[in-house]
Amino acid sequence: MTTDKGLVNILRSEVTFWITIVCIVVSAVIAFTTLSGVVYAQEQKDTRLRDEFDAFVIERKTSLDIIDSKLDLLIVSQMASQKDIEYIKQTLSE
């Protein structure tokens, strides 16, 4: 059986060409799959951080509302004490 060296070289160059094309396609698929995974992970992190931030803001707002209401009660109590002191001063000066 005789083989033609020209035919073997053509087949070898075609195989090399197609292996190169397949390697490029496989590399692109792997790169885009990895990129997709990274993007998905970043989206999950973004969602988690937004939820944590929203919870933090709600907690701080609730704390500030409680402080504000206690401050209002303190002011009312202080005004009542001030009126009592003024009444006592008037009573003692008479």
ABEGO torsion letter per residue (X at the ends): XBBBAAAAAAAAAAAAAAAAAAAAAAAAAAAAAAAAAAAAAAAAAAAAAAAAAAAAAAAAAAAAAAAAAAAAAAAAAAAAAAAAAAAAAAAAAX
